Amino acid sequence: KEAEERARNRPRVFKEPKKCPPLGLESHKVEPDQLSASSMSQYHFAPQRARLNMQGSDDEDNIRGGAWCANSEDAIHWFEIDARRATEFTGVITQGRDSLNDNDYVTSYFLAFSNDSREWTTIHDGYADWLFFGNNDKDTPVMNQLAVPVVARYMRIIPQSWNGSLCMRLEVLGCPLPVNVLYRQNEVTPVDYLQFKHHSYSEMVDLMKSVNEECPNITTIYSLGRSSKGREIVAMIISGNPTEHEIGEPEIRFTAGLHGNEAVGREMILLLMQYLCKEYKDRNPRAQRLVEGIRIHLVPSLNPDGQEEAFEAGSELSSWTTGHFTNEGFDIFQNFPDLNSILWDAEDKGMVPKLTPNHHVPIPEHFEANSSIAVETRAIISWMKSYPFVLGANFQGGERIVAYPYDSLRLNKPAETEGMQNEPRVTADESLFRWLAISYASTHLTMTHSHHGSCQGDTPGGGLGIVNRAKWKPVTGSMNDFSYLHTNCLELSIFLGCDKFPHQSELAYEWEKNREAMLIFMEQVHRGIRGIVKDQQGNPIANATISIEGINHDVTTAPTGDYWRLLNPGEYRVTARAEGFSSLTKLCVVGYESGATACSFNLAKSNWDRIKQIMALHGNKPIRIAYSNSRVQYTTVNNGHRSVIGPSNGSSSNSRLSPEQRRKRKIALIRRLRQRKLMKAMSMRTTLPPTTTTTTTTIPTTTEATTSWYDSWVWGEGQSLLWMHIKKTVIYTIFTYGRNIFTV
């Protein structure tokens, strides 16, 4: 208490302290063996857990401490950092323990320094050791800067008072002193034309405008909509023809800033804009192939309100949740309609794909009235449906891994997996998603370096740097699942690092780690098959369905009739279907070489289409066929009245005859039918042997002008039997086959 009182009354020295970046406890640049402590309460609260913004867990099956916690029985406590080289220490940022129930944090501490870890010197004010004030709560970071830097290799924090248990998380600020050339070989030399700095919202928009002005022929800027505070969600297209979709050119998207405090993704997208513009102008062949062969959409900030909140707090003092949510408190990434449950319920009932489609699952009707959907989410959904995206990735932070769908968790039924009921359901494109994920992770410079475990210690094992989100941290209503089930786009989440908001001095190294991985990922859009679906007249067919045998997930054609289907190498039976056309199946082979396989279709009109057109013209009513003395009449029943819909004799239409005329026609029809029966009977009698009985038959005649046009030919040529057979066959076919069709 005396030390605290003395510290509060100490005269303030107003001197600008030297600014140095973090050594890297939060980013894991500082290795676990560089951290040690006087004691620990238990293994889950080891010194390696004392990293700023370390996330804990209260799960009894997977306990992860949210801080370093000392053994309460010890009298002396300290936490030590080994910088491994002479360093100018300039400050410390402290934080309490991450916990749902406990409220543990250090309120004051001393700082001591050493060059050999044996002899220690505590910062002194001339009268006593200098006491630094720590935290007032467990979550808010507090920074203490040194007026004069201290040069040493080791630093110790010596807690003096605390709330609850002695637990803390921290980051150390320092500038390593220059050393020999061996160390300098690993340092990154920044590229001159790239801006390695954190951007506020207004600075971000200005940078995008400057790139557009520098490369106006391959870039254009547009808006997805507005945030809840009215900020534009700005996007840029980079392509050979950026203002419109070109037939045969796939479209991809990179997005960032779903959570405003995850700054690395935003800066990587801004750097990618500058890079593609400059390299294209310099005629870099690879950049030219990317720009001219793909329509690239780049959105650096989907949550501009959260971005501005985190930017104002700064990289060092922005906590795990500062700017994470929208202004209205929504987590955009998991704010999309839950289409997984709709599809999975239909699958459990055996309705897919016969009754329920396996793709483009419709959004529930109550979506528009749902007040729990953020305005930013609605803007993103509208944007997703406006462009024929094929591939996408959203950049996030707080971990170093690529996560692929499904993100939502539902376990398979035991019967489906032969006893493996604990396995979550997988997408029909599981192997393809794994390939896309590993194409990024394996090209990233450090993402597969998992020998020290994950950032928070909760990622499943394996050194590939990829994970199925449902097995890791399942969420419902994710952006990735919605994209897969409602559009043609395959989307993944790429977590770029443990430190969500690193110091801007780290951005050059982050760019080097991610540059090649971003380029490689974009090139994967040319993996699989592509083509155009047209009719036999050469007109494109929009919204045609492309099905792959053995993969229960279809895609549809764009309004221009073109489509893209990402596939791994192999042989595939591909079927194109469209409303009003006969389906067509082809065998398409996807090779290992670069470039998608052309697989186009020309569909023929279906007979069913004409039938449906006729029925639709007359309200889908059953069609009846009537006969007059001249021509066949096709009629439909509509509100109890007959209406002619087929060929008829316009001068003698039933609708224009008087009742007396219709009566006479009916009598004439009966007479003709009687005549035909008698003629048939006579013809049969001529082939029988003579009998002793003679029968005389009188054939009644009529003088009415009701003889059909074909009667003279039939009776005069002696072909009555053949003609009668033909007529009866045609009439029977029309009645029977036609009635079945219209009933169906």
JOGIQUI-V133955 format. One record per residue. N is the residue number from 1. SS is DSSP state (H for helix, E for strand, - for the rest). PSI is psi in whole degrees, 0 to 359 (none if undefined). OMEGA is omega in radians with two decimals (NA if undefined). Layout:
N/SS/PSI/OMEGA, N/SS/PSI/OMEGA
This chain:
1/-/322/3.09, 2/H/320/3.12, 3/H/320/3.12, 4/H/317/3.13, 5/H/319/3.12, 6/H/322/-3.14, 7/H/323/-3.13, 8/H/327/-3.11, 9/-/1/-3.10, 10/-/134/3.12, 11/-/140/-3.10, 12/-/135/3.08, 13/-/112/-3.08, 14/-/90/3.14, 15/-/134/-3.12, 16/-/115/-3.12, 17/-/155/3.08, 18/-/137/-3.10, 19/-/122/3.11, 20/-/152/3.14, 21/-/167/3.05, 22/E/146/3.06, 23/-/331/3.06, 24/-/33/3.02, 25/-/314/-3.11, 26/-/320/-3.11, 27/-/355/-3.10, 28/-/16/2.98, 29/-/325/3.01, 30/-/121/-3.07, 31/-/157/3.13, 32/H/325/-3.10, 33/H/359/3.04, 34/H/355/-3.08, 35/E/133/3.11, 36/E/167/-3.11, 37/E/165/3.14, 38/-/326/-3.13, 39/-/175/3.02, 40/-/147/-3.07, 41/-/323/3.05, 42/-/173/-3.02, 43/H/324/-3.09, 44/H/348/3.14, 45/H/43/-3.13, 46/-/165/3.13, 47/H/331/-3.14, 48/H/347/3.11, 49/H/3/-3.06, 50/-/39/-3.14, 51/E/141/-3.13, 52/-/134/3.12, 53/-/19/3.03, 54/-/132/-3.10, 55/-/129/3.14, 56/-/181/3.14, 57/E/139/3.08, 58/-/12/3.13, 59/-/122/-3.09, 60/-/333/-3.14, 61/-/343/-3.10, 62/-/69/-3.08, 63/-/128/3.05, 64/E/121/-3.13, 65/-/141/-3.14, 66/-/25/3.13, 67/-/174/2.86, 68/E/132/3.11, 69/E/131/-3.11, 70/-/160/3.05, 71/-/122/-3.05, 72/-/341/-3.10, 73/-/346/3.14, 74/-/150/-3.13, 75/-/329/-3.10, 76/-/134/-3.11, 77/-/140/3.03, 78/-/156/3.07, 79/E/131/-2.97, 80/E/141/3.07, 81/E/131/3.08, 82/E/111/-3.13, 83/E/349/3.10, 84/E/359/3.07, 85/E/162/3.13, 86/E/131/-3.02, 87/E/142/2.98, 88/E/105/3.11, 89/E/129/-3.06, 90/E/351/-3.13, 91/E/172/-3.13, 92/E/138/3.02, 93/E/125/-3.11, 94/E/160/-3.08, 95/E/154/3.12, 96/-/188/-3.09, 97/-/135/3.05, 98/-/111/-3.10, 99/-/146/3.11, 100/-/327/-2.99, 101/-/327/-3.05, 102/-/154/-3.10, 103/-/74/-3.02, 104/-/128/3.07, 105/E/155/-3.14, 106/E/133/-3.09, 107/E/339/3.10, 108/E/156/-3.09, 109/E/160/2.97, 110/E/161/3.03, 111/E/133/3.11, 112/E/152/-3.05, 113/E/154/-3.12, 114/E/157/3.04, 115/-/348/-3.10, 116/-/1/3.13, 117/-/15/3.08, 118/-/311/3.11, 119/-/125/-3.03, 120/-/143/3.08, 121/E/123/3.13, 122/E/142/3.10, 123/-/129/-3.02, 124/E/144/3.13, 125/-/12/-3.11, 126/-/338/3.14, 127/-/322/-3.09, 128/-/172/3.08, 129/E/142/-3.10, 130/-/121/-3.13, 131/-/129/3.10, 132/E/136/3.11, 133/E/136/-3.08, 134/-/234/-2.95, 135/-/157/3.02, 136/-/352/3.03, 137/-/177/-3.02, 138/-/345/-2.99, 139/-/323/-3.01, 140/-/122/3.09, 141/-/142/3.09, 142/E/128/-3.09, 143/E/132/2.99, 144/E/123/-3.14, 145/E/148/3.12, 146/E/132/3.12, 147/E/324/3.11, 148/E/125/3.13, 149/E/148/3.10, 150/E/124/-3.13, 151/E/122/-3.14, 152/E/176/3.04, 153/E/324/-3.09, 154/E/147/3.03, 155/E/141/3.07, 156/E/140/2.97, 157/E/126/-3.08, 158/E/95/-3.11, 159/E/141/3.14, 160/E/330/3.11, 161/E/153/-3.08, 162/E/161/3.07, 163/E/132/-3.09, 164/-/232/3.09, 165/-/160/3.13, 166/-/94/-3.13, 167/E/143/3.12, 168/E/154/2.95, 169/E/153/-3.06, 170/E/166/2.98, 171/E/146/-3.11, 172/E/133/3.12, 173/E/134/-3.13, 174/E/156/3.11, 175/E/107/3.09, 176/E/137/3.14, 177/-/150/3.13, 178/-/143/3.13, 179/-/197/-3.05, 180/-/177/-3.03, 181/H/332/-3.10, 182/H/321/3.11, 183/H/324/-3.07, 184/H/338/-3.14, 185/-/334/-3.12, 186/-/356/-3.14, 187/-/147/-3.09, 188/-/131/3.08, 189/-/116/-3.08, 190/-/147/3.05, 191/-/139/-2.99, 192/-/317/-2.98, 193/-/1/3.13, 194/-/142/3.12, 195/-/109/3.13, 196/-/83/3.12, 197/-/161/3.06, 198/-/140/-3.08, 199/-/136/2.94, 200/-/176/-3.12, 201/H/312/-3.11, 202/H/322/3.09, 203/H/324/3.11, 204/H/314/-3.14, 205/H/319/3.12, 206/H/321/3.13, 207/H/318/3.13, 208/H/321/3.12, 209/H/323/3.13, 210/H/322/3.07, 211/H/319/3.12, 212/H/321/3.12, 213/H/328/-3.14, 214/H/326/-3.12, 215/-/66/-3.07, 216/-/337/-3.08, 217/-/342/-3.12, 218/-/5/-3.11, 219/E/153/2.98, 220/E/150/-3.10, 221/E/137/3.09, 222/E/174/-3.08, 223/E/138/3.06, 224/E/336/-3.04, 225/E/197/-3.11, 226/E/153/3.06, 227/-/177/-3.13, 228/-/337/3.09, 229/-/6/3.06, 230/-/6/3.11, 231/-/139/3.11, 232/E/137/2.99, 233/E/98/-2.92, 234/E/141/3.13, 235/E/157/3.08, 236/E/138/3.00, 237/E/133/3.03, 238/E/118/-3.10, 239/-/165/3.08, 240/-/326/3.04, 241/-/84/-2.95, 242/-/341/-3.01, 243/-/346/-3.12, 244/-/157/3.12, 245/-/129/3.08, 246/-/137/-3.12, 247/-/128/3.13, 248/-/355/-3.12, 249/-/119/-3.13, 250/E/156/3.14, 251/E/133/3.13, 252/E/167/3.14, 253/E/142/2.92, 254/E/127/3.10, 255/E/157/3.11, 256/-/173/3.04, 257/-/21/2.96, 258/-/321/3.01, 259/-/121/-2.95, 260/-/338/-3.10, 261/-/2/3.10, 262/-/87/-2.89, 263/H/339/-3.03, 264/H/315/-3.13, 265/H/318/3.12, 266/H/314/-3.10, 267/H/327/3.10, 268/H/321/3.13, 269/H/320/3.09, 270/H/321/3.09, 271/H/323/3.12, 272/H/322/3.08, 273/H/310/-3.12, 274/H/319/-3.09, 275/H/310/-3.10, 276/H/321/3.11, 277/H/309/-3.09, 278/H/314/-3.10, 279/H/326/3.09, 280/H/317/3.11, 281/H/328/3.12, 282/-/7/3.08, 283/-/38/3.00, 284/-/119/-3.05, 285/H/319/-3.11, 286/H/317/3.11, 287/H/322/3.13, 288/H/320/3.11, 289/H/318/-3.14, 290/H/312/-3.06, 291/H/319/-3.07, 292/H/341/-3.09, 293/H/352/-3.09, 294/E/146/2.97, 295/E/108/-2.96, 296/E/122/3.08, 297/E/127/-3.11, 298/E/122/3.14, 299/E/103/-3.05, 300/-/340/-3.08, 301/-/103/3.07, 302/-/347/-3.13, 303/-/71/-3.05, 304/H/332/3.10, 305/H/315/3.09, 306/H/324/3.10, 307/H/315/-3.10, 308/H/323/3.11, 309/H/314/-3.14, 310/H/322/-3.13, 311/H/321/3.13, 312/H/326/3.10, 313/H/329/3.12, 314/-/161/-3.05, 315/-/324/-3.08, 316/-/326/-3.03, 317/-/6/3.05, 318/-/118/-3.06, 319/-/185/-3.08, 320/-/331/-3.06, 321/-/2/3.14, 322/-/114/-3.12, 323/-/6/-3.13, 324/-/320/-3.07, 325/-/168/3.05, 326/-/175/3.12, 327/-/333/-3.14, 328/-/3/3.06, 329/-/20/-3.12, 330/-/143/2.94, 331/-/104/-2.98, 332/H/319/-3.02, 333/H/324/-3.12, 334/H/38/-3.10, 335/-/15/-3.08, 336/-/159/3.11, 337/-/140/-3.14, 338/-/96/3.11, 339/-/344/3.14, 340/H/314/-3.10, 341/H/323/3.13, 342/H/313/-3.12, 343/H/315/-3.07, 344/H/324/3.07, 345/H/319/3.11, 346/H/322/3.10, 347/H/318/-3.14, 348/H/332/3.14, 349/-/3/3.13, 350/-/29/-3.06, 351/-/357/-3.09, 352/E/131/-0.01, 353/-/10/-3.05, 354/-/310/-3.07, 355/-/329/3.11, 356/E/129/-3.09, 357/-/153/3.09, 358/-/10/-3.12, 359/-/163/3.13, 360/-/49/3.10, 361/-/127/-3.07, 362/-/149/3.08, 363/-/137/3.14, 364/-/150/-3.07, 365/H/330/-3.08, 366/H/4/-3.07, 367/H/315/-3.06, 368/-/327/-3.11, 369/-/4/-3.08, 370/-/115/-3.10, 371/-/353/-3.13, 372/-/13/3.08, 373/-/123/-3.09, 374/-/154/3.10, 375/H/327/3.09, 376/H/321/3.13, 377/H/317/3.13, 378/H/321/3.12, 379/H/320/-3.14, 380/H/319/3.13, 381/H/314/3.11, 382/H/321/3.12, 383/H/316/3.13, 384/H/323/-3.07, 385/H/350/-3.06, 386/H/343/-3.08, 387/-/146/-3.14, 388/-/64/-3.12, 389/E/143/3.12, 390/E/321/-3.04, 391/E/145/-3.14, 392/E/159/3.06, 393/E/138/3.03, 394/E/131/-3.12, 395/E/131/3.08, 396/E/189/-3.10, 397/-/178/-3.13, 398/-/356/3.12, 399/E/172/-3.13, 400/E/84/-3.03, 401/E/160/3.03, 402/E/125/-3.12, 403/E/134/-3.11, 404/E/157/-3.09, 405/-/165/0.00, 406/-/148/3.05, 407/-/332/3.14, 408/-/150/-3.04, 409/-/125/2.86, 410/-/129/-3.07, 411/E/147/3.05, 412/-/152/3.03, 413/-/146/-3.11, 414/H/323/-3.10, 415/H/332/-3.09, 416/H/331/-3.03, 417/H/11/3.10, 418/-/53/3.07, 419/-/350/-3.13, 420/-/58/-3.05, 421/-/349/-3.14, 422/-/357/-3.14, 423/-/131/3.08, 424/E/161/3.12, 425/-/146/-3.13, 426/-/158/3.12, 427/-/161/3.06, 428/-/341/3.14, 429/-/35/-3.08, 430/H/310/-3.09, 431/H/324/3.11, 432/H/317/3.10, 433/H/319/3.13, 434/H/321/3.11, 435/H/314/3.13, 436/H/319/-3.14, 437/H/316/-3.08, 438/H/336/3.08, 439/H/326/3.09, 440/H/310/-3.04, 441/H/318/-3.08, 442/-/337/3.12, 443/-/334/3.06, 444/-/143/-2.99, 445/-/333/-3.04, 446/-/359/-2.99, 447/-/333/3.14, 448/-/3/3.11, 449/-/80/-3.05, 450/-/20/-3.09, 451/-/342/3.08, 452/-/5/-3.12, 453/-/185/-3.08, 454/-/177/-3.12, 455/-/316/-3.09, 456/-/357/3.11, 457/-/24/-3.05, 458/-/9/-3.13, 459/-/139/3.08, 460/-/151/-3.08, 461/-/171/-3.12, 462/-/144/-3.07, 463/-/14/-3.08, 464/-/344/-3.14, 465/-/20/3.12, 466/E/159/-3.13, 467/E/146/2.98, 468/E/122/-3.01, 469/H/324/-3.12, 470/H/332/3.11, 471/H/346/-3.04, 472/H/284/3.13, 473/-/81/-3.06, 474/-/141/3.05, 475/-/153/3.14, 476/-/140/3.11, 477/-/40/-3.10, 478/-/160/3.10, 479/H/322/-3.10, 480/H/313/-3.14, 481/H/319/3.12, 482/H/316/-3.14, 483/H/318/-3.10, 484/H/321/-3.03, 485/H/342/-3.07, 486/H/344/-3.14, 487/-/183/3.10, 488/-/355/-2.94, 489/-/130/3.02, 490/E/117/-3.04, 491/E/143/3.10, 492/E/163/3.03, 493/E/129/3.14, 494/E/113/3.13, 495/E/118/-2.91, 496/E/349/3.13, 497/E/166/-3.08, 498/-/324/-3.13, 499/-/112/-3.11, 500/-/324/-3.04, 501/-/73/-3.06, 502/-/165/3.06, 503/-/146/-3.06, 504/H/343/3.06, 505/H/343/3.13, 506/H/348/-2.99, 507/H/325/3.11, 508/H/318/3.11, 509/H/321/3.10, 510/H/321/3.11, 511/H/316/3.12, 512/H/325/3.14, 513/H/328/-2.99, 514/H/345/-3.02, 515/H/304/-3.11, 516/H/324/-3.14, 517/H/321/3.11, 518/H/319/3.14, 519/H/316/3.12, 520/H/317/-3.12, 521/H/319/3.12, 522/H/323/-3.12, 523/H/343/3.13, 524/H/348/3.14, 525/H/343/3.11, 526/H/18/-3.11, 527/-/115/3.13, 528/E/221/-3.14, 529/E/156/3.08, 530/E/161/3.13, 531/E/185/3.13, 532/E/138/3.08, 533/E/121/-3.12, 534/E/165/2.98, 535/E/181/-3.05, 536/-/349/3.06, 537/-/0/3.12, 538/-/9/3.13, 539/-/136/3.14, 540/E/146/3.14, 541/-/115/3.13, 542/-/151/3.05, 543/-/25/2.99, 544/-/149/-3.08, 545/E/132/3.09, 546/E/117/-3.10, 547/E/142/3.09, 548/E/122/-3.14, 549/-/128/3.14, 550/-/352/3.09, 551/E/108/-3.01, 552/E/57/3.07, 553/E/116/-3.07, 554/E/166/3.00, 555/E/169/-3.13, 556/E/161/3.14, 557/-/155/3.09, 558/-/171/3.09, 559/-/336/3.11, 560/-/7/3.05, 561/-/355/-3.11, 562/E/158/-3.13, 563/E/163/3.05, 564/E/135/3.10, 565/E/108/3.12, 566/E/130/-3.11, 567/-/151/2.98, 568/-/161/3.14, 569/-/143/3.14, 570/E/179/3.07, 571/E/135/-3.07, 572/E/138/2.98, 573/E/114/-3.03, 574/E/131/-3.12, 575/E/132/3.07, 576/E/131/3.13, 577/E/145/3.07, 578/-/151/-3.14, 579/-/125/3.12, 580/-/5/-3.13, 581/E/153/3.05, 582/-/137/-3.12, 583/-/157/-3.11, 584/E/136/-3.11, 585/E/138/3.11, 586/E/157/3.00, 587/E/117/-3.10, 588/E/134/-3.07, 589/E/126/3.08, 590/E/121/-3.11, 591/-/183/-3.14, 592/-/346/-3.13, 593/-/164/-3.10, 594/-/144/3.10, 595/-/141/-3.14, 596/-/150/3.12, 597/E/131/3.10, 598/E/131/-3.11, 599/-/83/-3.07, 600/-/164/-3.07, 601/E/141/2.95, 602/E/110/-3.03, 603/E/140/3.09, 604/-/150/3.11, 605/E/142/3.13, 606/-/143/3.06, 607/H/328/3.13, 608/H/330/-3.13, 609/H/316/3.12, 610/H/319/3.12, 611/H/316/-3.14, 612/H/327/3.10, 613/H/317/3.12, 614/H/315/-3.14, 615/H/321/-3.11, 616/H/328/3.12, 617/H/337/-3.08, 618/-/35/3.00, 619/-/24/3.12, 620/-/37/3.11, 621/-/153/3.05, 622/-/141/-3.10, 623/E/131/3.07, 624/E/154/-3.11, 625/E/124/3.13, 626/E/157/-3.11, 627/E/136/3.00, 628/-/186/3.14, 629/-/359/-3.11, 630/-/303/-3.03, 631/-/161/3.08, 632/E/139/3.09, 633/E/128/3.07, 634/E/127/-3.09, 635/E/152/3.01, 636/E/151/3.11, 637/E/121/-3.13, 638/E/105/-3.14, 639/-/37/3.06, 640/-/0/-3.14, 641/E/148/3.10, 642/E/142/3.06, 643/E/135/-3.10, 644/E/130/3.12, 645/-/356/-3.12, 646/-/200/-3.13, 647/-/140/3.12, 648/-/164/3.07, 649/-/108/-3.01, 650/H/331/-3.08, 651/H/342/-3.10, 652/H/33/-3.14, 653/-/138/-3.13, 654/H/327/-3.10, 655/H/346/-3.10, 656/H/357/-3.10, 657/-/150/3.07, 658/-/163/3.11, 659/H/322/-3.14, 660/H/319/3.13, 661/H/319/3.13, 662/H/325/3.12, 663/H/318/3.13, 664/H/320/3.13, 665/H/321/3.12, 666/H/318/3.12, 667/H/318/-3.13, 668/H/321/3.12, 669/H/317/3.12, 670/H/319/-3.14, 671/H/317/-3.12, 672/H/320/3.10, 673/H/322/3.12, 674/H/319/3.11, 675/H/317/-3.10, 676/H/320/3.09, 677/H/319/-3.13, 678/H/319/3.13, 679/H/321/3.12, 680/H/318/3.14, 681/H/320/3.13, 682/H/320/-3.13, 683/H/322/3.14, 684/H/326/-3.13, 685/H/330/-3.12, 686/-/342/-3.12, 687/-/354/-3.13, 688/-/155/3.09, 689/-/152/-3.12, 690/-/144/3.11, 691/-/170/-3.12, 692/-/349/-3.11, 693/-/132/3.12, 694/-/129/-3.13, 695/-/130/3.12, 696/-/125/-3.13, 697/-/131/3.10, 698/-/126/-3.13, 699/-/112/3.14, 700/-/146/3.11, 701/-/169/3.13, 702/-/147/3.12, 703/-/3/3.13, 704/-/143/-3.13, 705/-/66/-3.12, 706/-/11/3.14, 707/-/132/-3.14, 708/-/161/-3.07, 709/-/337/-3.06, 710/-/356/-3.02, 711/H/317/-3.10, 712/H/322/3.14, 713/H/319/-3.10, 714/H/309/-3.03, 715/H/328/-3.07, 716/H/333/-3.04, 717/H/0/3.10, 718/-/26/-3.11, 719/-/32/-3.04, 720/H/317/-3.08, 721/H/313/-3.12, 722/H/313/-3.09, 723/H/320/3.10, 724/H/320/3.14, 725/H/318/3.14, 726/H/314/-3.10, 727/H/317/-3.13, 728/H/321/3.12, 729/H/315/-3.14, 730/H/314/-3.11, 731/H/316/3.13, 732/H/319/3.13, 733/H/316/-3.13, 734/H/313/-3.11, 735/H/311/-3.03, 736/H/305/-3.07, 737/H/317/3.13, 738/H/318/-3.14, 739/H/320/3.12, 740/H/318/-3.13, 741/H/311/-3.06, 742/H/332/3.05, 743/H/314/3.09, 744/-/none/NA
